[in-house]
Amino acid sequence: MAQAQSQNGRQGGALSAIDRTFSRIEDAVTLFAAAFIFLLMLFVVCEVIGRYVFNRPIPGAIDWIEVYMAIFAFLPAAYAQRLGVHVRMELVVAKMRGRLLWGVECFAVCIGVVYCLIIIDKSWEHFLRSVIEGDSTIDVQLQTWPGKLVVPIALVLLCIRLIIQVWGYGRLALDPDRAPVAVPVILDAAEHARAEIEEVMGRETDDSTDPPDGGSKA
């Protein structure tokens, strides 16, 4: 199965620098979302213990989860787009090569940018309406605007990532011989497996390994 992996080369100049800088923001946001998942797990454990052991459940536990689950559901979207791990239909694209591949990818990402801009506008309006009207949950009257604010923020990050990728795909469509920068590259099964091994081992895996203590290979 084809998989995509982010490529960050030094050949991209300004594009590579922008990609690296924005990647740090994506990493920080995704780390925050991951930490929130951990806190949510602790919250659920406390709720279960309180409900079934002490017969004192946390009031509005479901409301809290419903409102703030948007943090880990939406914030990592840009990070996932950078790595190319969103669900993709690659039946046709995986068979393309060169300028055609990069051109199709650029066109698809441009559509994504337009869609993101539309959804950002609508989600921001939804957030403002929840603030003005004081929208809250039914059980404990928990304000819903913090969770709704997460959506446009996450979409802005995703839109920036898509714009960076439009730049990356565009330069490759103009000159397919350039090294891919700031775009996910489709890997076949063997390449994907090798990349995962190298990531886990923390070093490149060679076909032959050097013997210990500086000895010679048999």
VEXGU-44374 format. One record per residue (C-alpha): residue in one letter; residue number from 1; x, y, z. Coordinates in pm, whole numbers, plus 32768, in hexadecimal, padded with zeros to 4 digits. Layout:
VEXGU-44374
pado residuo = a num = NUM px = X py = Y pz = Z
...
//
This chain:
VEXGU-44374
pado residuo = m num = 1 px = 8000 py = 8000 pz = 8000
pado residuo = a num = 2 px = 8082 py = 8155 pz = 7FA3
pado residuo = q num = 3 px = 80D3 py = 8240 pz = 80BD
pado residuo = a num = 4 px = 8141 py = 83A9 pz = 80C0
pado residuo = q num = 5 px = 8267 py = 8434 pz = 817A
pado residuo = s num = 6 px = 82D3 py = 859E pz = 81A5
pado residuo = q num = 7 px = 840E py = 8609 pz = 80F4
pado residuo = n num = 8 px = 84D2 py = 8732 pz = 8176
pado residuo = g num = 9 px = 85FF py = 8783 pz = 80A6
pado residuo = r num = 10 px = 86EB py = 88A8 pz = 80AB
pado residuo = q num = 11 px = 86BE py = 88E5 pz = 7F36
pado residuo = g num = 12 px = 857A py = 89A6 pz = 7F6A
pado residuo = g num = 13 px = 861A py = 8AE6 pz = 7FEB
pado residuo = a num = 14 px = 8509 py = 8BC7 pz = 8076
pado residuo = l num = 15 px = 8404 py = 8AB5 pz = 8054
pado residuo = s num = 16 px = 84D2 py = 89C5 pz = 8124
pado residuo = a num = 17 px = 850A py = 8ACE pz = 8231
pado residuo = i num = 18 px = 8397 py = 8B22 pz = 8242
pado residuo = d num = 19 px = 8340 py = 89B2 pz = 824E
pado residuo = r num = 20 px = 8431 py = 896F pz = 836E
pado residuo = t num = 21 px = 83B3 py = 8A9C pz = 8432
pado residuo = f num = 22 px = 8244 py = 8A45 pz = 8405
pado residuo = s num = 23 px = 828F py = 88D8 pz = 8452
pado residuo = r num = 24 px = 82FE py = 8941 pz = 85AF
pado residuo = i num = 25 px = 81AC py = 89E8 pz = 85E5
pado residuo = e num = 26 px = 80F8 py = 88B1 pz = 8568
pado residuo = d num = 27 px = 81C9 py = 87D4 pz = 864B
pado residuo = a num = 28 px = 817E py = 88AE pz = 877A
pado residuo = v num = 29 px = 8009 py = 88B6 pz = 8730
pado residuo = t num = 30 px = 7FFF py = 873E pz = 86FA
pado residuo = l num = 31 px = 80C2 py = 8705 pz = 883C
pado residuo = f num = 32 px = 7FC1 py = 87D8 pz = 88F3
pado residuo = a num = 33 px = 7EA7 py = 8709 pz = 885A
pado residuo = a num = 34 px = 7F58 py = 85C7 pz = 88BF
pado residuo = a num = 35 px = 7F86 py = 8646 pz = 8A23
pado residuo = f num = 36 px = 7E15 py = 869B pz = 8A2C
pado residuo = i num = 37 px = 7DBF py = 8535 pz = 89C9
pado residuo = f num = 38 px = 7E8A py = 84BE pz = 8AF4
pado residuo = l num = 39 px = 7DD6 py = 85B1 pz = 8BDC
pado residuo = l num = 40 px = 7C89 py = 8543 pz = 8B4D
pado residuo = m num = 41 px = 7CE2 py = 83D9 pz = 8B95
pado residuo = l num = 42 px = 7D2C py = 8434 pz = 8CFF
pado residuo = f num = 43 px = 7BE4 py = 84F2 pz = 8D0D
pado residuo = v num = 44 px = 7B23 py = 83C2 pz = 8C92
pado residuo = v num = 45 px = 7BD5 py = 82E0 pz = 8D8C
pado residuo = c num = 46 px = 7B78 py = 83CC pz = 8EA8
pado residuo = e num = 47 px = 7A12 py = 83D3 pz = 8E29
pado residuo = v num = 48 px = 79FB py = 8257 pz = 8E22
pado residuo = i num = 49 px = 7A98 py = 8230 pz = 8F7B
pado residuo = g num = 50 px = 79BB py = 8340 pz = 900B
pado residuo = r num = 51 px = 7881 py = 82AD pz = 8F71
pado residuo = y num = 52 px = 78B3 py = 813C pz = 8FBF
pado residuo = v num = 53 px = 7991 py = 813F pz = 90F5
pado residuo = f num = 54 px = 7920 py = 8271 pz = 91B9
pado residuo = n num = 55 px = 77CB py = 82A0 pz = 9117
pado residuo = r num = 56 px = 7827 py = 840D pz = 90D3
pado residuo = p num = 57 px = 7849 py = 8446 pz = 8F59
pado residuo = i num = 58 px = 78E1 py = 8584 pz = 8ED3
pado residuo = p num = 59 px = 77C3 py = 8671 pz = 8E76
pado residuo = g num = 60 px = 77A7 py = 86AA pz = 8D00
pado residuo = a num = 61 px = 78C3 py = 85C1 pz = 8CA2
pado residuo = i num = 62 px = 782C py = 857A pz = 8B4C
pado residuo = d num = 63 px = 77FD py = 86EE pz = 8B0E
pado residuo = w num = 64 px = 796A py = 8738 pz = 8B56
pado residuo = i num = 65 px = 79D9 py = 8624 pz = 8A6A
pado residuo = e num = 66 px = 78ED py = 868F pz = 8953
pado residuo = v num = 67 px = 795B py = 87FB pz = 8960
pado residuo = y num = 68 px = 7AD3 py = 87C8 pz = 8977
pado residuo = m num = 69 px = 7B04 py = 8695 pz = 889E
pado residuo = a num = 70 px = 7B26 py = 8789 pz = 877A
pado residuo = i num = 71 px = 7C85 py = 87D2 pz = 87FC
pado residuo = f num = 72 px = 7D11 py = 8680 pz = 879B
pado residuo = a num = 73 px = 7C1D py = 8647 pz = 867C
pado residuo = f num = 74 px = 7C79 py = 877F pz = 85B5
pado residuo = l num = 75 px = 7DC1 py = 8819 pz = 862D
pado residuo = p num = 76 px = 7EA6 py = 8706 pz = 859E
pado residuo = a num = 77 px = 7E0C py = 8729 pz = 8441
pado residuo = a num = 78 px = 7F2A py = 87FF pz = 83B9
pado residuo = y num = 79 px = 802D py = 8712 pz = 844D
pado residuo = a num = 80 px = 7F83 py = 85E9 pz = 83A7
pado residuo = q num = 81 px = 7F75 py = 86A3 pz = 825C
pado residuo = r num = 82 px = 80E8 py = 86EB pz = 8271
pado residuo = l num = 83 px = 8138 py = 857A pz = 829C
pado residuo = g num = 84 px = 8039 py = 850E pz = 819A
pado residuo = v num = 85 px = 7F86 py = 8423 pz = 8289
pado residuo = h num = 86 px = 7E25 py = 8497 pz = 8241
pado residuo = v num = 87 px = 7D4A py = 8398 pz = 8191
pado residuo = r num = 88 px = 7DA2 py = 83B0 pz = 8020
pado residuo = m num = 89 px = 7D21 py = 8301 pz = 7EE9
pado residuo = e num = 90 px = 7E64 py = 82B4 pz = 7E2E
pado residuo = l num = 91 px = 7DEC py = 81B6 pz = 7D2E
pado residuo = v num = 92 px = 7E20 py = 82A8 pz = 7C0F
pado residuo = v num = 93 px = 7F1C py = 839A pz = 7CA5
pado residuo = a num = 94 px = 800C py = 8284 pz = 7D09
pado residuo = k num = 95 px = 8039 py = 822B pz = 7B99
pado residuo = m num = 96 px = 8091 py = 838D pz = 7B32
pado residuo = r num = 97 px = 81F3 py = 840E pz = 7B12
pado residuo = g num = 98 px = 82A7 py = 8555 pz = 7AD7
pado residuo = r num = 99 px = 81F9 py = 8697 pz = 7A74
pado residuo = l num = 100 px = 80A2 py = 85F0 pz = 7A57
pado residuo = l num = 101 px = 80B2 py = 856F pz = 7BBD
pado residuo = w num = 102 px = 8120 py = 86BA pz = 7C51
pado residuo = g num = 103 px = 8024 py = 877C pz = 7B82
pado residuo = v num = 104 px = 7F02 py = 86A2 pz = 7BF3
pado residuo = e num = 105 px = 7F75 py = 86B8 pz = 7D5E
pado residuo = c num = 106 px = 7F92 py = 8833 pz = 7D43
pado residuo = f num = 107 px = 7E34 py = 884D pz = 7CAF
pado residuo = a num = 108 px = 7DA2 py = 8771 pz = 7DC2
pado residuo = v num = 109 px = 7E49 py = 883C pz = 7ED4
pado residuo = c num = 110 px = 7DCB py = 8980 pz = 7E38
pado residuo = i num = 111 px = 7C6A py = 88F6 pz = 7E54
pado residuo = g num = 112 px = 7CB7 py = 88A6 pz = 7FC0
pado residuo = v num = 113 px = 7D24 py = 8A0E pz = 7FFE
pado residuo = v num = 114 px = 7BE0 py = 8A98 pz = 7F6E
pado residuo = y num = 115 px = 7B12 py = 89A3 pz = 803A
pado residuo = c num = 116 px = 7BD4 py = 89FA pz = 8176
pado residuo = l num = 117 px = 7B9A py = 8B6F pz = 8145
pado residuo = i num = 118 px = 7A24 py = 8B34 pz = 8124
pado residuo = i num = 119 px = 7A15 py = 8A59 pz = 825A
pado residuo = i num = 120 px = 7AED py = 8B4D pz = 8322
pado residuo = d num = 121 px = 79F2 py = 8C62 pz = 82DC
pado residuo = k num = 122 px = 78C5 py = 8B8A pz = 833A
pado residuo = s num = 123 px = 7967 py = 8AF6 pz = 8471
pado residuo = w num = 124 px = 79CA py = 8C54 pz = 84E8
pado residuo = e num = 125 px = 7863 py = 8CC7 pz = 84BE
pado residuo = h num = 126 px = 77F2 py = 8B95 pz = 8582
pado residuo = f num = 127 px = 78E8 py = 8BEE pz = 8697
pado residuo = l num = 128 px = 7873 py = 8D59 pz = 86A7
pado residuo = r num = 129 px = 7709 py = 8CEC pz = 86B3
pado residuo = s num = 130 px = 7751 py = 8C05 pz = 87D9
pado residuo = v num = 131 px = 77F7 py = 8D27 pz = 8894
pado residuo = i num = 132 px = 76E3 py = 8E23 pz = 884B
pado residuo = e num = 133 px = 75C6 py = 8D37 pz = 8897
pado residuo = g num = 134 px = 7674 py = 8C97 pz = 89C1
pado residuo = d num = 135 px = 765A py = 8B37 pz = 8932
pado residuo = s num = 136 px = 768D py = 8A31 pz = 8A41
pado residuo = t num = 137 px = 765E py = 88BE pz = 8A83
pado residuo = i num = 138 px = 7516 py = 8839 pz = 8B0B
pado residuo = d num = 139 px = 7597 py = 8784 pz = 8C40
pado residuo = v num = 140 px = 767F py = 8875 pz = 8CFA
pado residuo = q num = 141 px = 7656 py = 89AA pz = 8C1D
pado residuo = l num = 142 px = 77C2 py = 8999 pz = 8BAE
pado residuo = q num = 143 px = 781E py = 8AA7 pz = 8AB2
pado residuo = t num = 144 px = 7861 py = 8A0C pz = 895E
pado residuo = w num = 145 px = 7923 py = 8B2B pz = 88BE
pado residuo = p num = 146 px = 7A80 py = 8AB0 pz = 8924
pado residuo = g num = 147 px = 7A4F py = 896D pz = 8865
pado residuo = k num = 148 px = 79BD py = 8A25 pz = 873C
pado residuo = l num = 149 px = 7AE2 py = 8B16 pz = 8736
pado residuo = v num = 150 px = 7BD0 py = 89F1 pz = 8705
pado residuo = v num = 151 px = 7B3A py = 89A0 pz = 85B0
pado residuo = p num = 152 px = 7B91 py = 8AE7 pz = 84F8
pado residuo = i num = 153 px = 7CE8 py = 8AEE pz = 859F
pado residuo = a num = 154 px = 7D32 py = 898C pz = 852A
pado residuo = l num = 155 px = 7CB2 py = 89DA pz = 83CD
pado residuo = v num = 156 px = 7D8D py = 8B11 pz = 83B5
pado residuo = l num = 157 px = 7EBD py = 8A39 pz = 8406
pado residuo = l num = 158 px = 7E4D py = 8937 pz = 8307
pado residuo = c num = 159 px = 7E16 py = 8A47 pz = 8200
pado residuo = i num = 160 px = 7F75 py = 8ACF pz = 8237
pado residuo = r num = 161 px = 8003 py = 8971 pz = 8210
pado residuo = l num = 162 px = 7F3D py = 8941 pz = 80CE
pado residuo = i num = 163 px = 7FBE py = 8A8C pz = 8043
pado residuo = i num = 164 px = 8121 py = 8A1F pz = 8090
pado residuo = q num = 165 px = 80DD py = 88DB pz = 7FD6
pado residuo = v num = 166 px = 804C py = 8997 pz = 7EAC
pado residuo = w num = 167 px = 819B py = 8A4A pz = 7E99
pado residuo = g num = 168 px = 8255 py = 8900 pz = 7EBB
pado residuo = y num = 169 px = 8188 py = 8849 pz = 7DB7
pado residuo = g num = 170 px = 818D py = 8976 pz = 7CCE
pado residuo = r num = 171 px = 8308 py = 8985 pz = 7CC3
pado residuo = l num = 172 px = 8313 py = 8810 pz = 7C7B
pado residuo = a num = 173 px = 820F py = 882F pz = 7B66
pado residuo = l num = 174 px = 82E5 py = 893B pz = 7AC3
pado residuo = d num = 175 px = 8427 py = 8872 pz = 7AEF
pado residuo = p num = 176 px = 83F2 py = 8700 pz = 7B47
pado residuo = d num = 177 px = 856B py = 86CF pz = 7B6F
pado residuo = r num = 178 px = 8571 py = 879C pz = 7CAE
pado residuo = a num = 179 px = 857B py = 86EE pz = 7DFE
pado residuo = p num = 180 px = 8427 py = 86DF pz = 7EAD
pado residuo = v num = 181 px = 8412 py = 87DC pz = 7FC7
pado residuo = a num = 182 px = 82ED py = 8818 pz = 80B5
pado residuo = v num = 183 px = 8213 py = 8714 pz = 8009
pado residuo = p num = 184 px = 81BE py = 85AB pz = 8060
pado residuo = v num = 185 px = 8252 py = 84AD pz = 7F70
pado residuo = i num = 186 px = 819B py = 8369 pz = 7F25
pado residuo = l num = 187 px = 8266 py = 8239 pz = 7F84
pado residuo = d num = 188 px = 8230 py = 80D3 pz = 7F18
pado residuo = a num = 189 px = 8210 py = 7FBD pz = 801B
pado residuo = a num = 190 px = 8384 py = 7F6C pz = 8023
pado residuo = e num = 191 px = 83F0 py = 80D8 pz = 8044
pado residuo = h num = 192 px = 82EC py = 8116 pz = 8150
pado residuo = a num = 193 px = 8360 py = 7FE8 pz = 8219
pado residuo = r num = 194 px = 84CA py = 8057 pz = 81FF
pado residuo = a num = 195 px = 8470 py = 81B9 pz = 826E
pado residuo = e num = 196 px = 83B8 py = 8130 pz = 839E
pado residuo = i num = 197 px = 84E2 py = 8054 pz = 83FB
pado residuo = e num = 198 px = 85D0 py = 817B pz = 83DF
pado residuo = e num = 199 px = 84EA py = 8251 pz = 84B5
pado residuo = v num = 200 px = 84D1 py = 8148 pz = 85C4
pado residuo = m num = 201 px = 8644 py = 80F4 pz = 85C4
pado residuo = g num = 202 px = 86AA py = 8261 pz = 85B7
pado residuo = r num = 203 px = 87AA py = 8222 pz = 84A7
pado residuo = e num = 204 px = 87C1 py = 81B6 pz = 833F
pado residuo = t num = 205 px = 87B4 py = 803F pz = 8304
pado residuo = d num = 206 px = 88B1 py = 7FB7 pz = 8210
pado residuo = d num = 207 px = 88A8 py = 7E6D pz = 815B
pado residuo = s num = 208 px = 89E8 py = 7E0D pz = 820C
pado residuo = t num = 209 px = 8A42 py = 7E68 pz = 8371
pado residuo = d num = 210 px = 8B9D py = 7EC5 pz = 83EA
pado residuo = p num = 211 px = 8C31 py = 7DC4 pz = 84D8
pado residuo = p num = 212 px = 8C7A py = 7E32 pz = 8640
pado residuo = d num = 213 px = 8DCF py = 7EA2 pz = 86BB
pado residuo = g num = 214 px = 8E3E py = 7F0D pz = 8564
pado residuo = g num = 215 px = 8E64 py = 7DA6 pz = 84E7
pado residuo = s num = 216 px = 8E45 py = 7D45 pz = 837D
pado residuo = k num = 217 px = 8D10 py = 7CAC pz = 82E1
pado residuo = a num = 218 px = 8D1C py = 7B39 pz = 829C
//
